[in-house]
Amino acid sequence: MTTVTPMSVPGRIERVPLRTAWRHEAYDFTTWLADNIDVLNEVIDVPLVSAEREQAAGAFSVDLVAEDRSGDTVVIENQLERSDHDHLGKLITYLSMYDAAKAIWIVAEPRPEHVTAVTWLNQSSAEFYLLKAEAIQIGGSPPALLLTRIVGPSAEARQVGVQKKELGERHELRYRFWQQLLETAREHTRLHANVSPTNDTWVAAGSGRSGITFNYVIWQHKSAVELYIDQGEVQRNSQVFEALVEDRERIEAEFGGVLDWQALEGKRACRVRATVASEGYRDPEGVWPGTQRALAEAMARFESALKARIQALPR
């Protein structure tokens, strides 16, 4: 006769207040975590060693300072309550003062705005982890720590940070380029005299007719002047464009060069463009003055060849 051993009934996880297991954050939880630093390894997937308590950081004191496998410093801030701005500010301070590679923030309840903040911080050079701490037990067992990774560093977040940095650099370069160009342009034409620099790829000035603008356009390694025609209707734009095309030879003769006449098939707008230089905002700033002067001179000729003709167009 075969004896069947009854299966044990699985227990159920029960959550208990964190303060039941660790009454005092600094004396109990931080001390316990320093002795059991390996509980973080599985959550953040980075082995930590040599955790030390209450390290001085100026007038503040870091809960724990550890090292990762590469010997880089890791700062850890514990908060057995709802996350707040004060602890986040301290953690950033500790990160900078220790020149740490990683920061770990353990909280009982992560607020949505702090989840967003840590996600944003992961787009920088440091690595931030936001962990949720809970105390659990099974069938009356002693409480155990359950850590859940809410936010952590990732290749995707770092790439977003790189892209944002590149975008910011492009904006800054274009703004400086336009600022200098507009100053130079005033010596050649007053067309853009009341226009302010932007971080866009173009700077526009009115022609005296609604929907028709004289634009400077800049790319990374190219720059141009153009007449942009968009009066809101395809038919109207085409009429303006064709009227100018009919006088193309004389316009190009007065401008002093061949123009690129773009009907932009399939789009509402049309334009007439003159590529002025093979340099743009990504080229060394030492070549900017020559490019800007060439653009300003080209715009003066462009305006002279086109403005009267634009005013003479049927309304």
LOKOLDREN-881474 format. One record per residue (C-alpha): x, y, z; residue number from 0; chain. Coordinates in steps of 0.5 Angstrom, whole numbers, plus 500, padded with zeros to 3 digits. Layout:
REM LOKOLDREN-881474
{x X, y Y, z Z, nr NUM, kette A} $
...
This chain:
REM LOKOLDREN-881474
{x 500, y 500, z 500, nr 0, kette A} $
{x 503, y 507, z 498, nr 1, kette A} $
{x 503, y 512, z 503, nr 2, kette A} $
{x 501, y 519, z 500, nr 3, kette A} $
{x 504, y 525, z 504, nr 4, kette A} $
{x 500, y 531, z 504, nr 5, kette A} $
{x 502, y 537, z 500, nr 6, kette A} $
{x 503, y 543, z 505, nr 7, kette A} $
{x 499, y 549, z 504, nr 8, kette A} $
{x 502, y 555, z 501, nr 9, kette A} $
{x 502, y 561, z 506, nr 10, kette A} $
{x 500, y 568, z 504, nr 11, kette A} $
{x 504, y 574, z 504, nr 12, kette A} $
{x 502, y 579, z 508, nr 13, kette A} $
{x 504, y 586, z 509, nr 14, kette A} $
{x 506, y 589, z 515, nr 15, kette A} $
{x 508, y 596, z 517, nr 16, kette A} $
{x 515, y 597, z 516, nr 17, kette A} $
{x 516, y 600, z 523, nr 18, kette A} $
{x 513, y 594, z 526, nr 19, kette A} $
{x 520, y 591, z 524, nr 20, kette A} $
{x 524, y 597, z 524, nr 21, kette A} $
{x 522, y 602, z 529, nr 22, kette A} $
{x 527, y 607, z 528, nr 23, kette A} $
{x 530, y 609, z 521, nr 24, kette A} $
{x 537, y 610, z 523, nr 25, kette A} $
{x 538, y 606, z 529, nr 26, kette A} $
{x 534, y 600, z 526, nr 27, kette A} $
{x 533, y 600, z 519, nr 28, kette A} $
{x 540, y 603, z 517, nr 29, kette A} $
{x 544, y 599, z 521, nr 30, kette A} $
{x 540, y 592, z 519, nr 31, kette A} $
{x 541, y 594, z 512, nr 32, kette A} $
{x 549, y 596, z 513, nr 33, kette A} $
{x 549, y 588, z 515, nr 34, kette A} $
{x 545, y 586, z 510, nr 35, kette A} $
{x 547, y 590, z 504, nr 36, kette A} $
{x 547, y 584, z 499, nr 37, kette A} $
{x 539, y 584, z 499, nr 38, kette A} $
{x 540, y 590, z 494, nr 39, kette A} $
{x 544, y 586, z 489, nr 40, kette A} $
{x 538, y 582, z 486, nr 41, kette A} $
{x 534, y 589, z 486, nr 42, kette A} $
{x 539, y 593, z 483, nr 43, kette A} $
{x 543, y 588, z 479, nr 44, kette A} $
{x 550, y 591, z 482, nr 45, kette A} $
{x 553, y 587, z 488, nr 46, kette A} $
{x 555, y 592, z 493, nr 47, kette A} $
{x 560, y 591, z 498, nr 48, kette A} $
{x 563, y 595, z 504, nr 49, kette A} $
{x 557, y 599, z 507, nr 50, kette A} $
{x 559, y 604, z 512, nr 51, kette A} $
{x 553, y 608, z 516, nr 52, kette A} $
{x 552, y 615, z 517, nr 53, kette A} $
{x 558, y 618, z 513, nr 54, kette A} $
{x 559, y 626, z 513, nr 55, kette A} $
{x 557, y 630, z 507, nr 56, kette A} $
{x 559, y 637, z 509, nr 57, kette A} $
{x 553, y 639, z 515, nr 58, kette A} $
{x 549, y 633, z 513, nr 59, kette A} $
{x 550, y 625, z 514, nr 60, kette A} $
{x 549, y 620, z 509, nr 61, kette A} $
{x 545, y 614, z 511, nr 62, kette A} $
{x 550, y 609, z 508, nr 63, kette A} $
{x 556, y 609, z 503, nr 64, kette A} $
{x 558, y 603, z 499, nr 65, kette A} $
{x 562, y 601, z 493, nr 66, kette A} $
{x 560, y 597, z 487, nr 67, kette A} $
{x 564, y 592, z 484, nr 68, kette A} $
{x 569, y 597, z 480, nr 69, kette A} $
{x 570, y 600, z 487, nr 70, kette A} $
{x 566, y 606, z 485, nr 71, kette A} $
{x 562, y 610, z 491, nr 72, kette A} $
{x 555, y 609, z 492, nr 73, kette A} $
{x 551, y 613, z 496, nr 74, kette A} $
{x 544, y 610, z 500, nr 75, kette A} $
{x 539, y 614, z 503, nr 76, kette A} $
{x 533, y 611, z 507, nr 77, kette A} $
{x 526, y 614, z 508, nr 78, kette A} $
{x 521, y 609, z 511, nr 79, kette A} $
{x 515, y 614, z 509, nr 80, kette A} $
{x 513, y 617, z 503, nr 81, kette A} $
{x 518, y 620, z 499, nr 82, kette A} $
{x 519, y 628, z 500, nr 83, kette A} $
{x 523, y 634, z 496, nr 84, kette A} $
{x 528, y 634, z 502, nr 85, kette A} $
{x 531, y 627, z 502, nr 86, kette A} $
{x 531, y 628, z 494, nr 87, kette A} $
{x 535, y 634, z 495, nr 88, kette A} $
{x 540, y 631, z 500, nr 89, kette A} $
{x 541, y 625, z 496, nr 90, kette A} $
{x 543, y 629, z 490, nr 91, kette A} $
{x 548, y 633, z 495, nr 92, kette A} $
{x 551, y 627, z 497, nr 93, kette A} $
{x 552, y 624, z 490, nr 94, kette A} $
{x 556, y 631, z 488, nr 95, kette A} $
{x 560, y 631, z 495, nr 96, kette A} $
{x 562, y 624, z 494, nr 97, kette A} $
{x 563, y 624, z 487, nr 98, kette A} $
{x 559, y 618, z 487, nr 99, kette A} $
{x 557, y 614, z 481, nr 100, kette A} $
{x 550, y 611, z 483, nr 101, kette A} $
{x 545, y 613, z 488, nr 102, kette A} $
{x 540, y 609, z 491, nr 103, kette A} $
{x 533, y 612, z 495, nr 104, kette A} $
{x 529, y 607, z 499, nr 105, kette A} $
{x 522, y 609, z 501, nr 106, kette A} $
{x 516, y 607, z 503, nr 107, kette A} $
{x 512, y 610, z 498, nr 108, kette A} $
{x 514, y 613, z 492, nr 109, kette A} $
{x 511, y 620, z 490, nr 110, kette A} $
{x 509, y 620, z 482, nr 111, kette A} $
{x 513, y 627, z 482, nr 112, kette A} $
{x 519, y 623, z 485, nr 113, kette A} $
{x 519, y 618, z 480, nr 114, kette A} $
{x 519, y 623, z 474, nr 115, kette A} $
{x 525, y 626, z 478, nr 116, kette A} $
{x 529, y 620, z 478, nr 117, kette A} $
{x 527, y 618, z 471, nr 118, kette A} $
{x 530, y 625, z 469, nr 119, kette A} $
{x 536, y 624, z 473, nr 120, kette A} $
{x 538, y 618, z 470, nr 121, kette A} $
{x 538, y 622, z 463, nr 122, kette A} $
{x 545, y 625, z 466, nr 123, kette A} $
{x 552, y 622, z 468, nr 124, kette A} $
{x 550, y 618, z 474, nr 125, kette A} $
{x 545, y 612, z 476, nr 126, kette A} $
{x 539, y 613, z 480, nr 127, kette A} $
{x 535, y 608, z 483, nr 128, kette A} $
{x 528, y 609, z 487, nr 129, kette A} $
{x 526, y 603, z 491, nr 130, kette A} $
{x 520, y 601, z 494, nr 131, kette A} $
{x 521, y 598, z 501, nr 132, kette A} $
{x 515, y 594, z 504, nr 133, kette A} $
{x 515, y 589, z 510, nr 134, kette A} $
{x 512, y 582, z 509, nr 135, kette A} $
{x 511, y 576, z 513, nr 136, kette A} $
{x 508, y 569, z 511, nr 137, kette A} $
{x 504, y 565, z 517, nr 138, kette A} $
{x 506, y 569, z 523, nr 139, kette A} $
{x 513, y 569, z 521, nr 140, kette A} $
{x 518, y 574, z 523, nr 141, kette A} $
{x 518, y 580, z 518, nr 142, kette A} $
{x 522, y 580, z 512, nr 143, kette A} $
{x 524, y 586, z 507, nr 144, kette A} $
{x 521, y 586, z 500, nr 145, kette A} $
{x 524, y 591, z 495, nr 146, kette A} $
{x 521, y 593, z 489, nr 147, kette A} $
{x 525, y 597, z 484, nr 148, kette A} $
{x 521, y 603, z 481, nr 149, kette A} $
{x 526, y 607, z 477, nr 150, kette A} $
{x 533, y 605, z 475, nr 151, kette A} $
{x 538, y 607, z 470, nr 152, kette A} $
{x 537, y 604, z 463, nr 153, kette A} $
{x 541, y 605, z 456, nr 154, kette A} $
{x 534, y 608, z 453, nr 155, kette A} $
{x 534, y 613, z 459, nr 156, kette A} $
{x 542, y 615, z 458, nr 157, kette A} $
{x 540, y 615, z 450, nr 158, kette A} $
{x 535, y 620, z 451, nr 159, kette A} $
{x 539, y 624, z 456, nr 160, kette A} $
{x 544, y 624, z 450, nr 161, kette A} $
{x 539, y 627, z 445, nr 162, kette A} $
{x 537, y 632, z 450, nr 163, kette A} $
{x 544, y 635, z 451, nr 164, kette A} $
{x 545, y 635, z 443, nr 165, kette A} $
{x 538, y 638, z 442, nr 166, kette A} $
{x 540, y 643, z 447, nr 167, kette A} $
{x 547, y 645, z 444, nr 168, kette A} $
{x 544, y 645, z 437, nr 169, kette A} $
{x 539, y 651, z 440, nr 170, kette A} $
{x 545, y 654, z 444, nr 171, kette A} $
{x 549, y 654, z 437, nr 172, kette A} $
{x 543, y 657, z 433, nr 173, kette A} $
{x 541, y 662, z 438, nr 174, kette A} $
{x 548, y 665, z 438, nr 175, kette A} $
{x 549, y 664, z 430, nr 176, kette A} $
{x 542, y 668, z 429, nr 177, kette A} $
{x 544, y 674, z 434, nr 178, kette A} $
{x 551, y 675, z 431, nr 179, kette A} $
{x 548, y 675, z 424, nr 180, kette A} $
{x 542, y 680, z 426, nr 181, kette A} $
{x 547, y 685, z 428, nr 182, kette A} $
{x 551, y 684, z 422, nr 183, kette A} $
{x 545, y 684, z 417, nr 184, kette A} $
{x 543, y 691, z 420, nr 185, kette A} $
{x 550, y 694, z 416, nr 186, kette A} $
{x 547, y 691, z 409, nr 187, kette A} $
{x 539, y 691, z 410, nr 188, kette A} $
{x 534, y 694, z 415, nr 189, kette A} $
{x 529, y 688, z 413, nr 190, kette A} $
{x 531, y 684, z 419, nr 191, kette A} $
{x 532, y 690, z 424, nr 192, kette A} $
{x 526, y 688, z 429, nr 193, kette A} $
{x 527, y 681, z 429, nr 194, kette A} $
{x 530, y 677, z 435, nr 195, kette A} $
{x 534, y 671, z 435, nr 196, kette A} $
{x 531, y 664, z 436, nr 197, kette A} $
{x 534, y 657, z 436, nr 198, kette A} $
{x 530, y 655, z 430, nr 199, kette A} $
{x 533, y 653, z 424, nr 200, kette A} $
{x 530, y 660, z 420, nr 201, kette A} $
{x 529, y 667, z 422, nr 202, kette A} $
{x 524, y 671, z 418, nr 203, kette A} $
{x 522, y 678, z 416, nr 204, kette A} $
{x 515, y 680, z 413, nr 205, kette A} $
{x 515, y 682, z 406, nr 206, kette A} $
{x 510, y 687, z 406, nr 207, kette A} $
{x 505, y 682, z 404, nr 208, kette A} $
{x 501, y 677, z 409, nr 209, kette A} $
{x 504, y 670, z 408, nr 210, kette A} $
{x 510, y 672, z 404, nr 211, kette A} $
{x 517, y 672, z 408, nr 212, kette A} $
{x 524, y 673, z 407, nr 213, kette A} $
{x 528, y 668, z 411, nr 214, kette A} $
{x 535, y 666, z 413, nr 215, kette A} $
{x 536, y 659, z 414, nr 216, kette A} $
{x 541, y 655, z 417, nr 217, kette A} $
{x 543, y 648, z 417, nr 218, kette A} $
{x 549, y 644, z 420, nr 219, kette A} $
{x 554, y 645, z 414, nr 220, kette A} $
{x 550, y 650, z 410, nr 221, kette A} $
{x 546, y 656, z 410, nr 222, kette A} $
{x 541, y 660, z 405, nr 223, kette A} $
{x 536, y 666, z 404, nr 224, kette A} $
{x 529, y 664, z 401, nr 225, kette A} $
{x 523, y 667, z 400, nr 226, kette A} $
{x 517, y 663, z 403, nr 227, kette A} $
{x 510, y 663, z 400, nr 228, kette A} $
{x 504, y 661, z 404, nr 229, kette A} $
{x 498, y 665, z 404, nr 230, kette A} $
{x 494, y 659, z 406, nr 231, kette A} $
{x 491, y 657, z 400, nr 232, kette A} $
{x 495, y 652, z 395, nr 233, kette A} $
{x 492, y 656, z 389, nr 234, kette A} $
{x 494, y 663, z 391, nr 235, kette A} $
{x 501, y 661, z 393, nr 236, kette A} $
{x 502, y 658, z 386, nr 237, kette A} $
{x 499, y 664, z 383, nr 238, kette A} $
{x 504, y 668, z 387, nr 239, kette A} $
{x 510, y 663, z 385, nr 240, kette A} $
{x 508, y 663, z 378, nr 241, kette A} $
{x 508, y 671, z 377, nr 242, kette A} $
{x 515, y 671, z 380, nr 243, kette A} $
{x 517, y 665, z 375, nr 244, kette A} $
{x 515, y 669, z 369, nr 245, kette A} $
{x 520, y 674, z 371, nr 246, kette A} $
{x 525, y 669, z 373, nr 247, kette A} $
{x 531, y 672, z 368, nr 248, kette A} $
{x 531, y 679, z 370, nr 249, kette A} $
{x 530, y 677, z 378, nr 250, kette A} $
{x 536, y 673, z 378, nr 251, kette A} $
{x 540, y 678, z 374, nr 252, kette A} $
{x 539, y 683, z 379, nr 253, kette A} $
{x 540, y 678, z 385, nr 254, kette A} $
{x 547, y 676, z 381, nr 255, kette A} $
{x 546, y 669, z 381, nr 256, kette A} $
{x 542, y 663, z 380, nr 257, kette A} $
{x 536, y 662, z 384, nr 258, kette A} $
{x 533, y 655, z 386, nr 259, kette A} $
{x 525, y 656, z 384, nr 260, kette A} $
{x 521, y 650, z 388, nr 261, kette A} $
{x 514, y 649, z 387, nr 262, kette A} $
{x 514, y 644, z 393, nr 263, kette A} $
{x 509, y 639, z 389, nr 264, kette A} $
{x 504, y 636, z 394, nr 265, kette A} $
{x 505, y 641, z 399, nr 266, kette A} $
{x 501, y 648, z 400, nr 267, kette A} $
{x 507, y 653, z 400, nr 268, kette A} $
{x 512, y 655, z 395, nr 269, kette A} $
{x 519, y 658, z 396, nr 270, kette A} $
{x 525, y 661, z 392, nr 271, kette A} $
{x 532, y 660, z 395, nr 272, kette A} $
{x 539, y 661, z 394, nr 273, kette A} $
{x 544, y 657, z 398, nr 274, kette A} $
{x 549, y 662, z 400, nr 275, kette A} $
{x 555, y 658, z 404, nr 276, kette A} $
{x 557, y 651, z 405, nr 277, kette A} $
{x 558, y 653, z 412, nr 278, kette A} $
{x 553, y 652, z 418, nr 279, kette A} $
{x 552, y 653, z 425, nr 280, kette A} $
{x 556, y 646, z 427, nr 281, kette A} $
{x 562, y 649, z 423, nr 282, kette A} $
{x 568, y 653, z 427, nr 283, kette A} $
{x 565, y 659, z 430, nr 284, kette A} $
{x 571, y 662, z 427, nr 285, kette A} $
{x 568, y 662, z 420, nr 286, kette A} $
{x 561, y 664, z 422, nr 287, kette A} $
{x 563, y 672, z 421, nr 288, kette A} $
{x 564, y 670, z 414, nr 289, kette A} $
{x 558, y 666, z 413, nr 290, kette A} $
{x 554, y 671, z 416, nr 291, kette A} $
{x 557, y 677, z 412, nr 292, kette A} $
{x 555, y 673, z 406, nr 293, kette A} $
{x 548, y 672, z 408, nr 294, kette A} $
{x 547, y 679, z 410, nr 295, kette A} $
{x 550, y 681, z 403, nr 296, kette A} $
{x 545, y 676, z 399, nr 297, kette A} $
{x 539, y 678, z 403, nr 298, kette A} $
{x 540, y 685, z 401, nr 299, kette A} $
{x 541, y 683, z 394, nr 300, kette A} $
{x 535, y 678, z 394, nr 301, kette A} $
{x 530, y 684, z 397, nr 302, kette A} $
{x 532, y 689, z 392, nr 303, kette A} $
{x 531, y 684, z 387, nr 304, kette A} $
{x 524, y 681, z 389, nr 305, kette A} $
{x 521, y 686, z 394, nr 306, kette A} $
{x 518, y 691, z 389, nr 307, kette A} $
{x 515, y 685, z 385, nr 308, kette A} $
{x 512, y 682, z 391, nr 309, kette A} $
{x 508, y 689, z 392, nr 310, kette A} $
{x 506, y 689, z 385, nr 311, kette A} $
{x 503, y 683, z 385, nr 312, kette A} $
{x 495, y 683, z 385, nr 313, kette A} $
{x 492, y 683, z 392, nr 314, kette A} $
